[in-house]
Structure formats: C-alpha cells, structure tokens
C-alpha cells in the first residue's frame, strides 16, 4: 500500500510503499477515506515534538471504512463507517481505569509513535473506533478526532459555566470548533482572536466577536469590550509565547486560561499582577479522552457543532501536496483545515 511518511526530521515527507497491515484478534483494518493535516504534524516534521521510530506514517485525524476485523472483534463489522481515537492505550492500567487514558504509560499515538493515517489503510484496536453517522462526511469526521476533540477536552478542563465569557486565541481548525463548543457550553460572549480576516469572518458566522490582532492589541481590545472586566476563560490554541501571555493577560478575576497550543519556548508572566492578584489559573490541556468522543460525534450529527466549513480543502495522498500544506501551517496559514482524501 501507499503511505506518506516522515523519514528524516527536518526534511520533506516521502511517499513509500509497504505491505498492507493485517489486524490482530482485537483489531480492525480500516480503509482510510480522510486524514486531516494538523499543525502538530508540522511540529513533528520540524522536530519540535520528537517522533519515533522513523520512518513513520504521520496523520492522527482519521476516518474510513472497516475492511477487515479480527477474530475477537464484536463491536465493529465490515462496512462500518468509523472515525478513530488517536491514542492507542492498554485499557487496564491505573490511568485507563480512572478515565484518564491519555496518560497511559503504554500509549501509542497514531502518526506519532505508531503509523497513522497518511496512508491507504490503517490498523487499530476496535475500541479506538467511533461509529461515524451517515450525516457526517468522512472529511469532517476526521477533523472531529483532533481539532474538535482537543478543544472539547480543553473546555471541560476550563470548567466553563453558562453565562461566562471566553476568548479563543487562534481560530484555525481547533479554534473554529472552540467558538461553537464554547457557545454550546453556555458562554455568553466568545471573542475570536486571530490575524487572518477570512478566519475571523467565519468565526463571526458562528457567533463570535472578532478581534483582529493585526490591527489592535487583543488584550486591550478584550478589556475594552468587557468593560475592563476581562474574560472568565481563555483558550490558547496557537503555541506562541506572545499569544500564551496575551491569553493570560486578558483574564478577569478568578479567570482560567487553558493552553493547548504546542510550543518549545517558555511562558513568562508577571506572577503577581497576572496570576496571584486575580487568583487566575493556568491549565494545561493534553489531548482528549476516548469517553468524550461519542458525545462530540453526536453533537456534530445534530449540528450543534457545524464542521461543514472547517474543511478548507481536500488534497490527494501525494507527498508534494502534503508537504506544501505543512509548509503553509508552519507560516500559520493554509486555511482552516486541509484534509487528505486517498
């Protein structure tokens, strides 16, 4: 089968051919119908986050059709439409048994520590497959598995309550879902912060109040719009020290910032004025949980979460096209979400 793989860190991905994998007793073989290109994949290619072992097939936002099942598989059958939870865990350790499976010491993330979805086929344990309703296209189902799931988990971590206000820093693939999910969670006002006018217009169509950081100081503007109070919750989805600090600075009293953007650079804050004085909280958000995904998919089926405009474009399973999409993401461009359709 064909797969686009990271062979050497800092170098373009390469198309390779290797044998189609066979499912084990508890596994399913999925023919990939869609694989999202995430900003994390650009970090993996650049070496910001290490990938092992190499070569590795990237791609952790995956949806497709079950083509073959292992002898002990009971939940899935051939022909099922599925989207895939990207963390393959043991299911038996302390963290798995307490519902915090992203901390499983045996966790293998698709496209990071085990082969992912930039390929024609992929094998995963059956528990990693979430049934994808007919109402949701494969391209949108794939993006649910990271872009939407990551912010769903981040919002849960934020303890957002109905009537509170939210600032979303970065309205790309994650941020567009964050705007909608924050409103579904009961946020009174959601401020979308970005430098891309097209993304801000799309966020506005989902009910956000736009803040163009190319034109204004986002912290000052959010403080102005909230009459000096700041927001209750801010989500940082970009991974830049500047935006992480802005996400902290725009908080009000008892505010909570959740940082989900990847960065290898430290966050510097004024401990008293930006943290202790308001009893603000900085919360890290790591991936998401398997148990969160069925509800997320159902919200998408009911169009509480509309992902129809999140997919900016589709491209074939082609190394040059995928590398170009990753190049654009490194420059914080590339539309909302590019999805590979093998």
C-alpha positions in Angstrom: 0.0 0.0 0.0 1.0 3.7 -0.3 1.8 5.9 2.6 3.4 9.4 3.0 6.0 9.1 5.7 8.4 11.1 7.8 11.8 9.6 7.0 14.1 12.2 8.3 13.4 15.1 10.7 13.5 18.5 9.1 13.1 17.0 5.6 10.0 16.7 3.4 7.8 13.7 3.8 8.2 10.9 1.3 5.8 8.6 -0.5 6.7 4.9 0.3 5.1 1.6 -0.4 5.0 -1.3 2.1 2.7 -4.3 2.8 -0.8 -3.6 3.9 -1.1 -4.3 7.7 -3.1 -7.2 9.0 -5.4 -6.9 12.0 -4.8 -8.8 15.2 -7.5 -10.6 17.1 -8.8 -7.4 18.7 -8.1 -5.1 15.8 -9.8 -3.7 12.7 -8.4 -2.8 9.4 -9.7 0.5 8.1 -9.5 1.8 4.6 -8.7 5.5 5.0 -11.2 7.8 3.5 -10.0 11.0 5.1 -6.9 12.2 7.1 -6.7 15.7 8.4 -3.4 17.7 8.4 -2.9 19.1 11.8 -0.4 21.8 12.9 1.1 19.2 15.2 2.2 17.3 12.0 4.2 20.3 11.1 5.8 20.2 14.5 6.6 16.5 14.0 8.2 17.1 10.7 10.3 20.0 12.1 11.4 18.0 15.2 9.7 20.3 17.7 8.0 17.2 19.0 10.0 14.0 18.6 8.6 11.2 16.5 9.7 7.6 17.0 10.5 5.3 15.4 11.4 6.6 11.9 10.2 6.2 9.2 6.7 7.0 10.5 3.4 7.5 8.6 2.0 10.7 10.0 -1.7 11.5 10.4 -3.8 11.3 13.6 -7.1 12.7 12.3 -8.5 9.6 10.6 -11.9 8.4 9.3 -12.7 5.5 7.0 -14.5 2.2 6.4 -13.9 -1.1 8.2 -12.5 -3.6 5.7 -11.5 -6.5 7.9 -12.0 -7.5 11.6 -10.0 -9.6 14.0 -11.4 -12.9 15.4 -12.4 -11.3 18.7 -13.9 -8.1 17.4 -17.6 -7.8 18.4 -18.4 -4.1 18.1 -17.5 -3.4 14.5 -18.3 -5.1 11.3 -17.1 -4.9 7.7 -18.5 -1.8 6.0 -18.9 0.3 9.2 -18.1 4.0 8.8 -15.7 4.9 11.7 -13.5 7.7 12.9 -10.5 6.8 15.0 -9.4 7.9 18.5 -5.7 8.5 18.0 -4.4 7.3 21.4 -3.9 3.5 21.4 -3.8 2.5 25.1 -3.7 -0.6 27.2 -7.1 -0.2 28.7 -6.0 -1.8 32.0 -3.6 0.5 33.8 -4.5 3.0 36.6 -4.9 5.9 34.2 -7.0 3.9 31.7 -9.2 2.5 34.5 -9.8 6.0 36.0 -10.8 7.6 32.8 -7.5 9.5 32.1 -6.4 7.2 29.3 -4.2 9.9 27.6 -1.6 9.2 30.4 -1.5 5.5 29.8 2.3 4.6 30.1 1.8 2.3 27.1 0.0 4.9 25.0 0.9 5.0 21.3 -0.4 8.0 19.4 -1.3 7.5 15.7 1.2 9.3 13.5 3.5 10.0 16.4 4.5 6.7 18.0 2.7 4.3 15.6 1.8 4.5 12.0 -1.0 7.0 11.2 -3.5 7.9 8.5 -1.5 9.4 5.7 -1.9 6.0 4.0 -4.4 3.8 2.2 -5.0 1.6 5.2 -4.5 1.6 9.0 -5.0 -1.0 11.8 -6.2 0.0 15.2 -7.8 -1.8 18.2 -11.6 -1.9 17.9 -12.1 0.2 21.0 -10.4 3.1 19.1 -13.2 3.1 16.5 -16.1 5.5 17.0 -19.1 4.9 14.7 -19.5 7.8 12.2 -23.1 8.6 11.4 -24.1 8.8 7.7 -24.9 12.5 8.2 -21.2 13.4 8.8 -18.9 13.2 5.8 -15.6 11.4 6.3 -13.6 14.6 5.9 -15.5 16.2 8.8 -15.4 13.0 10.8 -11.6 13.0 10.6 -11.3 16.6 11.9 -13.5 15.8 14.9 -10.8 13.4 16.2 -8.3 16.1 16.9 -9.3 19.6 16.1 -12.7 19.4 17.7 -11.9 16.8 20.4 -8.9 18.7 21.7 -10.9 21.9 22.3 -13.9 19.9 23.7 -11.5 18.5 26.3 -9.9 21.9 26.9 -13.3 23.5 27.5 -14.1 20.7 30.0 -10.8 21.4 31.7 -11.7 25.1 31.9 -14.8 24.4 34.0 -16.7 26.9 31.8 -20.1 27.7 33.2 -23.2 29.1 31.5 -23.1 32.9 31.4 -19.3 33.2 31.4 -17.2 34.8 28.7 -14.5 33.2 26.6 -11.5 34.4 24.4 -10.2 31.9 21.8 -6.7 32.7 20.6 -6.3 31.2 17.1 -9.4 30.3 15.0 -8.0 27.7 12.7 -9.0 24.1 12.8 -9.2 24.0 16.6 -10.5 27.5 17.2 -13.5 27.2 14.9 -14.8 24.3 16.9 -13.9 26.1 20.1 -16.1 29.0 19.3 -19.1 26.8 18.6 -18.5 24.4 21.6 -18.0 27.3 24.0 -21.4 28.7 23.0 -22.9 25.2 23.3 -21.5 25.0 26.8 -23.3 28.3 27.6 -20.8 31.0 27.1 -22.4 34.4 26.9 -19.8 36.0 24.7 -16.9 34.4 22.7 -14.1 36.6 21.4 -12.2 35.2 18.5 -8.6 36.4 18.2 -6.6 36.0 15.0 -4.7 37.9 12.4 -6.5 36.3 9.4 -9.6 38.2 8.3 -11.2 35.3 6.5 -10.9 33.1 9.6 -12.4 35.9 11.7 -15.3 36.3 9.3 -16.0 32.5 9.6 -15.8 32.7 13.4 -18.2 35.6 13.3 -20.7 33.5 11.4 -20.6 31.0 14.3 -21.5 33.8 16.7 -18.0 35.0 17.8 -17.0 38.6 18.4 -13.9 39.2 16.2 -10.6 40.7 17.4 -8.1 41.2 14.7 -4.7 41.1 16.4 -3.0 42.6 13.3 -5.0 45.8 13.8 -5.4 46.1 17.6 -3.8 45.0 20.9 -6.0 41.9 21.6 -5.6 42.3 25.4 -6.6 45.9 25.4 -9.5 45.3 23.0 -10.9 42.4 25.0 -10.6 44.5 28.2 -12.5 47.3 26.4 -15.2 45.0 25.1 -15.7 43.5 28.5 -15.8 47.0 30.2 -12.5 46.3 31.9 -13.5 43.0 33.4 -11.6 40.6 31.2 -12.9 37.2 30.3 -13.6 34.2 32.5 -11.9 31.7 30.3 -9.3 31.9 27.5 -8.1 29.2 25.2 -4.6 29.4 23.7 -4.6 27.2 20.5 -1.6 28.6 18.6 1.5 27.8 20.6 3.4 31.1 20.6 4.8 32.7 23.8 3.2 36.0 22.8 -0.3 34.6 22.4 0.0 32.5 25.5 0.9 35.5 27.6 -2.0 37.5 25.9 -4.3 34.7 26.9 -3.3 35.1 30.5 -3.4 38.9 30.4 -7.0 39.1 29.2 -8.3 37.2 32.1 -10.6 38.7 34.8 -10.9 37.9 38.4 -10.8 34.1 39.0 -10.2 33.6 35.3 -8.8 30.4 33.8 -6.5 30.1 30.8 -6.2 26.7 29.1 -3.1 26.2 27.0 -3.4 23.6 24.2 -1.1 25.1 21.6 2.3 23.3 21.3 5.5 25.3 21.9 9.0 24.5 22.9 9.5 28.0 24.4 8.8 29.1 28.0 5.8 31.3 29.0 6.9 34.3 31.0 4.3 36.0 33.2 4.2 38.7 35.9 3.4 36.4 38.7 1.6 38.9 41.0 -0.2 41.1 38.6 -1.2 38.4 36.0 -1.7 35.4 38.3 -1.9 35.9 42.1 -3.6 39.2 42.1 -6.7 37.9 40.4 -6.4 34.3 41.6 -6.1 33.3 38.0 -5.3 29.8 36.9 -3.1 28.4 34.1 -4.3 25.0 33.0 -2.5 22.6 30.6 -4.7 20.5 28.3 -3.3 17.3 26.9 -5.1 15.6 24.0 -8.6 14.3 24.9 -10.3 11.2 26.2 -11.9 8.3 24.4 -15.0 8.6 26.6 -15.6 12.2 25.3 -15.8 11.2 21.6 -19.3 9.7 21.3 -20.9 12.9 22.7 -18.8 15.0 20.4 -19.8 13.0 17.4 -23.4 13.2 18.4 -23.2 17.0 18.8 -21.8 17.1 15.2 -24.6 14.8 13.9 -27.1 17.2 15.4 -25.2 20.2 14.0 -24.7 21.7 17.5 -21.2 21.6 16.2 -21.1 22.5 12.5 -17.9 21.3 10.9 -19.1 21.8 7.3 -17.0 24.9 6.8 -14.0 23.8 8.9 -12.5 21.7 6.0 -11.0 24.4 3.8 -9.9 22.0 1.0 -9.1 18.4 0.2 -5.9 17.1 -1.4 -4.9 13.6 -2.7 -2.4 11.2 -0.9 0.5 13.0 -2.5 3.8 13.8 -0.8 4.3 17.2 -2.6 0.7 18.3 -1.8 1.0 17.3 1.8 4.4 19.0 2.3 3.0 22.2 0.8 0.2 22.1 3.3 2.7 21.6 6.1 4.8 24.5 4.8 1.7 26.7 5.0 1.0 25.6 8.5 4.5 26.5 9.6 3.7 30.0 8.5 0.4 29.9 10.3 -1.5 29.9 7.0 -3.2 27.2 5.0 -6.8 27.9 5.7 -8.8 26.3 8.5 -8.2 22.6 7.8 -6.7 20.6 4.9 -7.8 17.0 4.6 -6.2 14.2 2.6 -8.6 12.1 0.6 -6.7 8.9 -0.5 
